[in-house]
Amino acid sequence: MDRQTMTYVGFFLAVCVVLFVQSVLSGRKRTERLKMQIKERWGKIPRREYSLEEFEKISHYYERRKGSRFSIDDITWNDLGMDEIFLLLNTADSAVGEEYLYWALRTPEFEESVLRERSELADFFRQHQEIREEFKIYFGKMGRRRRVALSDYIGRLSDIPAFSLMPHVAALVFLGASIGIFFIKPAYGVAVLIGAMVINLITYYKYKGDMAVYFACMSQVADLVEYGGRLASIPGEEPLLVPYKERLKEDCGSLRQIRKHAWILVDKSDVGGNLIKVVLDYLCMVTHLDLILFRQMAETIRHQGQILERLMETMGRLELALCIASFRELAEEFCIPAFHQTPEKTLSCEGIYHPLVENAVANSIKTDRPVLITGSNASGKSTFLKTIGVNAILAQSIYTVTAASYEADFFRVYSSMALSDSLETKESYYMVEIKSLKRILDAISGETPVLCFVDEVLRGTNTVERISASSKILESMAGKNVLCFAATHDIELTALLEGPYVNYHFEEQVEAGDVSFSYRLESGRAGSRNAIRLLGIMGYEERIIKDAEEMAERFVRTGEWSL
């Protein structure tokens, strides 16, 4: 080997050493940064912000696998503000975790053994900080993509078109031969090598353009397999973690071809980014090595697709438990729900509060009858309905309730609350409302009981028809396979439904020209008519207020309206 060749080889080796050292130092800095972030964010409200595009993609895993089992429908999810609950719980560091968390919240469980397993794993992570942080570091390194859901990447891989290896093997052989000529006769070899590189570059972009989207998908899958293997190799033989580690080890072993060749996957060239990726990108351009190895990985996916889905589920369960653990650290007070099956369909809770309301007033209720709640605007009726609804979902998804105690049947949860007219279908508010209520009535015939929440039933029509129709609709929800919580301003309903329903109310106090709310749930129907008194606080004429009070008193005595 002459001096010039040795110089080239020495320069190449020096570059490789620099890249290796740079990679090691960069990896260490990233790990230290992750450790610091994990410690700072544990048990805190997540501060990550999402664009609409990012947030929408999180639901794709749920949409793909919800199947025919019961799930929280869109109306109920939106009524109860479950997007905000998801964001409160979402301390996941990776795409697999946040997508699985969303699926879990929208797909309540009806087997307590599944919920108990989630809870035990969450408590394990709460009690073992060192192990917890190791898991979170690997999930953090795996990370997430901003625009495409992980489940979408996996789904796209099933559409990879078959392609021949012959052009790419020929390109690699051609390049290898030109390098051989270079070492034998450098003067001729340089020309041949440059020619080989140019030809390989041209043919590379011809084939790579058709496969680029699948490379991005495979890169995400490779991360899933890579970090699944690393999670399985975390030291320790804790009995609770052993089944998860064994499952990860088995599935990653079946997908070892993906893990073995993952190093070759490069998403894009970026001169300002990681230098190793830049060099690797150019290496692939002239050798077609990524296309050759990609073909082998694609064959693995084609035959092991179900294992890949199972791997995602196992990793999702682990990060779901980490999210539950962090939420339990955050909650002011929480309890483990107790479930039973009774013919009466009962629900009992003490000190229950809404997890999103700061300094929330806790309330208690125990009932085996449907509940009718009255009270003025802003007194707490809707918030109380949401409090029970949200916690019923949390009980059957993360086995955690923000209350001192909670005991109930397993329920399918429905609501009809925050509705609006539809410009798309040109439906009035009333039409939207009766359709929403009809879906609840249709669900009652199912085997599992329904827990439903109705706020201001039939507010979209006139008083006479509203009272008559709403009383009959609510009556039909009593004494069947359903436990209904309804809120209304119509005091008439409290008398009409006093038999099948139990009355509760919220009160306000009007004193010294101001109004205040206790937000305490009280037994019985609302007795005050402070809505008219509030007109005085807002500066209305005394004559209007006095006449309105007299008119209300005449209606109570006679049952007829008159000016």
HELIX and SHEET records of a PDB file:
HELIX    1   1 ARG A    3  ARG A   41  1                                  39    
HELIX    2   2 LEU A   52  LYS A   57  1                                   6    
HELIX    3   3 HIS A   60  ARG A   65  1                                   6    
HELIX    4   4 ASP A   74  ASP A   79  1                                   6    
HELIX    5   5 MET A   82  LEU A   89  1                                   8    
HELIX    6   6 ALA A   95  ARG A  106  1                                  12    
HELIX    7   7 GLU A  112  GLN A  127  1                                  16    
HELIX    8   8 GLN A  129  MET A  142  1                                  14    
HELIX    9   9 LEU A  150  ARG A  156  1                                   7    
HELIX   10  10 LEU A  157  ASP A  159  5                                   3    
HELIX   11  11 MET A  166  ILE A  184  1                                  19    
HELIX   12  12 PRO A  186  ALA A  232  1                                  47    
HELIX   13  13 VAL A  242  SER A  254  1                                  13    
HELIX   14  14 ARG A  256  HIS A  261  1                                   6    
HELIX   15  15 ALA A  262  ILE A  264  5                                   3    
HELIX   16  16 LEU A  275  THR A  287  1                                  13    
HELIX   17  17 LEU A  289  LEU A  330  1                                  42    
HELIX   18  18 LYS A  381  ALA A  395  1                                  15    
HELIX   19  19 TYR A  429  ALA A  443  1                                  15    
HELIX   20  20 THR A  463  SER A  476  1                                  14    
HELIX   21  21 ILE A  491  LEU A  496  1                                   6    
HELIX   22  22 ASN A  530  ILE A  537  1                                   8    
HELIX   23  23 GLU A  542  THR A  558  1                                  17    
SHEET    1   A 4 ALA A 338  PHE A 339  0                                        
SHEET    2   A 4 SER A 405  ALA A 408  1                                        
SHEET    3   A 4 LEU A 347  ILE A 352 -1                                        
SHEET    4   A 4 ASN A 363  THR A 367 -1                                        
SHEET    1   B 6 ARG A 412  SER A 416  0                                        
SHEET    2   B 6 VAL A 450  ASP A 455  1                                        
SHEET    3   B 6 VAL A 482  THR A 488  1                                        
SHEET    4   B 6 VAL A 371  THR A 374  1                                        
SHEET    5   B 6 VAL A 502  HIS A 505  1                                        
SHEET    6   B 6 GLU A 522  SER A 523 -1                                        
SHEET    1   C 2 GLU A 508  GLU A 511  0                                        
SHEET    2   C 2 ASP A 514  PHE A 517 -1                                        
END                                                                             
